[in-house]
Amino acid sequence: MRICSFFSSATELLYAIGAGRLVVGRSERCDYPASVQRKPVVVRSRIASAQLSSRGIDEAVQALRRRGAHQYEIDEILLKRLRPDVVVTQDLCNVCAASHPEVLEAVRQLPTRPRVVSVTVRRFDELFDAIDVLGKATGRSKAASALRAQLRQEVQAIQHRIRCVRVKPRVWCAEWLDPLMAAGHWIPEMVARAGGLDGLGKIGEDSARITWEAVLHYDPEVIIVMPCSFSIARTVKEFPLLAGRPGWTSVSAVKRGRVFAVEGALFHRPGPRLVQGLKLMATLFHPDGFPKPPAIHSK
């Protein structure tokens, strides 16, 4: 079997169930585990994010949408040469990966059409459904079941440790810094599972733009700075976009030293590392109950 995976979360899941050797092509965003970076890149973004500011990235995305243009470009010549039996995509976020219709259009041009498997996660528990889907699609159902059981056990262990928590901090998961956004989909649910309260994001719904006035009114006690697709280093570099806002020092999270920059991939990719993100949240909300992990930068 030959697989082209155009969705970073699915790629991580494929490797986690032992199907990584079957992957013959990827999206440029599929960068974990490191060994996948040796695979040829079939899908690239038309936006040079590394050279743009947060505002510049958002404006470029919006400009493409106004024109009805795709953000990602599929190398159809390379795709044809790779001859995939299965193409893995998603139908949730056109900013994070090539859109489902775009992938279907490219597949229709192939002399032999591969099976298209869509892995779409909107809620936390749908991660486990995605594992099953990929396990069946790749003949790795047994390994998928084992991974599913392992991750569920880890989630249960985290929630067991916080079951007696009485004080739940108000949390803002800052998905984007300019414009400001609150994280959606599974992330507010993760906050709840980790013993926090997310009054700005909505479970199962898209991430939403918010005003700075709304943040000040909400007065979060913990701020997790997690711009989608940003590394910790890039997030720290753009931190002044938050710290420079009027009234920043009056926010409870700032006064208490509970503003944290994290690796966005642990939260925005619904793959096996999502459980690491959940544990990290629990650590940030309830530091007395969990050891401090390495993937964190406090401000």
C-alpha positions in Angstrom: 0.0 0.0 0.0 1.2 3.5 -0.9 -0.2 6.5 1.1 -0.1 10.2 0.5 -1.0 12.1 3.6 -2.0 15.7 3.3 -3.0 16.3 6.9 -0.3 16.6 9.6 -2.5 15.1 12.4 -3.3 12.1 10.2 0.4 11.7 9.4 1.3 11.5 13.0 -1.4 9.0 13.6 -0.2 6.9 10.7 3.3 6.7 12.2 1.9 6.0 15.6 0.1 2.9 14.3 3.1 1.7 12.4 2.0 2.7 9.0 4.7 5.4 8.5 6.6 3.2 6.1 3.6 3.2 3.8 3.7 7.0 3.4 5.2 8.0 0.1 4.1 11.7 0.0 3.1 14.5 2.3 2.1 18.1 2.9 4.8 20.5 3.9 3.0 20.8 7.2 3.6 17.1 7.9 6.8 17.5 9.8 6.5 15.1 12.7 7.9 12.6 13.4 11.2 13.9 12.0 11.6 10.9 9.7 8.6 12.0 7.6 10.5 15.0 6.5 12.5 12.7 4.1 9.3 12.0 2.2 8.5 14.1 -0.9 6.3 17.2 -0.5 3.2 17.0 -2.6 1.3 19.9 -1.1 2.6 23.4 -0.4 1.1 26.6 0.9 0.9 29.6 -1.4 1.5 31.8 1.7 5.1 32.4 2.8 4.2 32.3 6.5 7.8 32.4 7.7 8.3 35.8 6.1 5.1 37.4 7.3 3.8 38.8 10.6 0.7 37.4 12.3 -1.3 40.2 10.7 0.3 39.6 7.4 -0.6 35.9 7.4 -4.2 36.6 8.3 -4.5 39.2 5.6 -3.0 36.8 3.0 -5.5 34.1 4.0 -8.4 36.5 3.8 -7.3 37.8 0.4 -7.2 34.2 -1.0 -10.7 33.6 0.4 -12.1 36.7 -1.2 -10.8 35.6 -4.6 -12.1 32.1 -4.0 -8.6 30.7 -4.4 -7.1 27.7 -2.7 -4.4 28.3 -0.1 -2.5 25.1 -0.9 -1.1 24.0 -4.2 -1.0 20.3 -5.0 1.8 19.0 -7.3 -0.3 16.9 -9.5 2.7 15.7 -11.6 4.4 14.4 -8.4 1.2 12.9 -7.1 0.8 11.0 -10.4 4.3 9.7 -10.2 3.9 8.5 -6.6 0.9 6.4 -7.5 -0.9 6.4 -4.1 -3.4 3.7 -3.3 -4.8 5.9 -0.4 -4.9 9.7 0.0 -5.6 11.0 3.5 -7.2 14.4 3.8 -9.5 16.4 6.1 -12.7 18.5 5.8 -12.3 21.0 8.7 -9.8 23.7 8.2 -8.6 25.1 4.9 -5.9 27.1 6.6 -4.2 24.1 8.1 -4.4 21.8 5.1 -5.6 21.4 1.6 -9.4 21.5 1.3 -11.3 18.3 0.7 -12.7 19.5 -2.6 -9.2 20.5 -3.8 -7.9 17.0 -3.0 -10.8 15.3 -4.8 -10.2 17.5 -7.8 -6.5 16.5 -7.9 -7.3 12.8 -7.5 -9.8 12.9 -10.4 -6.9 13.7 -12.7 -5.0 10.5 -11.8 -5.1 7.6 -14.2 -5.9 5.2 -11.4 -8.0 6.8 -8.6 -6.8 6.1 -5.1 -9.2 5.8 -2.1 -9.7 9.1 -0.4 -9.9 8.9 3.4 -11.1 12.0 5.2 -10.1 12.3 8.9 -12.0 15.2 10.5 -12.0 15.9 14.2 -14.1 18.6 15.8 -14.4 17.2 19.4 -11.8 15.6 21.6 -13.3 12.1 21.6 -13.4 12.1 17.8 -9.6 11.7 17.9 -10.3 8.0 18.9 -12.6 7.6 15.9 -9.9 9.0 13.6 -7.5 6.3 14.9 -10.0 3.6 14.1 -10.6 5.0 10.6 -6.9 5.1 9.7 -6.4 1.6 11.3 -9.0 0.1 9.0 -7.9 2.0 5.9 -4.3 0.7 6.3 -4.9 -2.8 7.6 -3.5 -1.7 11.0 -6.7 -2.1 13.1 -4.9 -4.1 15.9 -2.3 -1.4 16.3 -4.9 1.3 16.1 -6.9 -0.4 18.9 -3.8 -0.6 21.0 -3.0 3.1 20.5 -6.6 4.1 21.2 -6.5 2.1 24.5 -3.2 3.6 25.5 -4.3 7.2 24.9 -7.6 6.7 26.7 -5.7 5.3 29.7 -3.4 8.3 29.7 -6.4 10.7 29.5 -8.2 8.9 32.4 -5.0 9.1 34.5 -4.9 12.8 34.0 -8.5 13.3 34.9 -8.2 11.0 37.9 -5.5 13.3 39.3 -7.6 16.4 39.0 -11.0 14.8 40.0 -10.9 16.5 43.4 -9.9 20.0 42.1 -12.3 22.6 43.5 -10.8 25.8 42.1 -10.8 26.0 38.3 -9.0 28.9 36.8 -10.5 31.1 34.0 -8.4 30.3 30.9 -7.8 32.0 27.6 -6.2 29.9 24.9 -4.9 32.6 22.5 -4.9 30.9 19.1 -3.8 34.0 17.2 -2.3 37.3 18.4 -3.1 39.8 15.5 -6.0 39.7 15.1 -6.9 38.2 18.5 -8.6 34.8 18.5 -9.9 32.3 21.0 -9.3 28.6 20.2 -12.3 26.4 19.3 -13.1 22.9 18.3 -11.6 20.4 20.8 -9.4 22.9 22.7 -12.1 24.4 25.1 -13.0 20.8 25.8 -9.3 20.1 26.7 -9.4 23.0 29.1 -12.4 21.5 30.9 -10.8 18.1 31.0 -7.7 19.6 32.5 -9.6 21.3 35.2 -10.0 24.8 33.8 -12.8 27.1 32.5 -12.7 28.5 29.0 -15.2 31.4 28.7 -14.0 32.7 25.4 -13.8 29.6 23.1 -16.7 27.3 22.1 -16.5 23.5 22.1 -16.9 22.0 18.6 -17.0 25.4 16.9 -14.5 27.3 14.8 -11.9 29.5 16.4 -13.3 33.0 16.7 -12.0 36.5 16.6 -12.3 38.4 19.9 -11.7 42.0 21.0 -9.1 43.0 23.5 -12.0 44.5 25.5 -13.6 41.1 25.8 -10.3 39.7 27.1 -10.0 42.4 29.7 -13.6 41.9 30.8 -13.1 38.1 31.1 -9.9 38.7 33.0 -8.3 35.3 32.5 -6.3 33.8 35.4 -4.2 31.7 33.0 -3.3 32.6 29.4 -1.9 29.9 27.1 -0.3 31.6 24.0 -0.6 29.0 21.2 -0.7 30.5 17.7 -1.6 27.8 15.3 1.5 26.3 13.6 3.9 28.5 15.5 6.9 27.1 17.4 7.6 28.3 20.9 10.4 30.5 19.6 8.1 32.2 17.0 5.4 32.7 19.6 7.9 34.3 22.1 9.1 36.6 19.3 5.6 37.9 18.7 4.7 38.1 22.4 4.9 41.9 22.4 1.6 41.9 20.3 0.0 40.9 23.6 2.2 42.6 26.2 2.0 45.9 24.4 -1.8 46.2 24.7 -3.3 48.7 27.1 -4.2 47.3 30.4 -2.0 44.2 29.9 -0.5 44.4 33.4 -3.9 44.6 35.0 -4.9 41.1 33.7 -5.0 38.5 36.5 -2.8 36.0 34.6 -0.2 38.6 34.1 -0.1 39.8 37.7 0.2 36.1 38.9 2.8 35.2 36.4 0.6 32.6 34.7 1.1 33.5 31.0 2.7 30.6 29.0 3.9 30.1 25.5 3.5 26.5 24.3 4.2 24.4 21.2 1.1 24.8 19.1 1.3 21.4 17.6 0.5 19.8 20.9 -2.9 21.5 20.8 -3.9 22.2 17.3 -3.1 18.8 15.8 -5.7 16.2 16.8 -3.2 13.4 16.8 -1.4 11.3 19.5 0.4 14.3 20.9 -3.0 15.9 21.8 -2.8 13.9 25.1 0.6 15.5 25.8 -1.2 18.9 25.3 -3.9 17.9 27.8 -1.3 16.9 30.4 0.5 20.2 29.8 -2.7 22.1 30.4 -3.4 20.2 33.6 0.2 21.1 34.7 -0.4 24.8 34.0 -3.7 24.9 35.7 -2.8 22.8 38.8 1.0 22.9 39.1 1.0 21.3 42.6 -0.4 18.1 41.1 1.9 17.7 38.1 5.6 18.1 37.4 6.6 21.0 35.2 7.2 19.6 31.6 10.0 20.9 29.3 7.8 22.2 26.5 6.8 25.4 28.2 7.9 29.0 28.3 6.5 31.3 31.0 6.2 35.1 30.6 
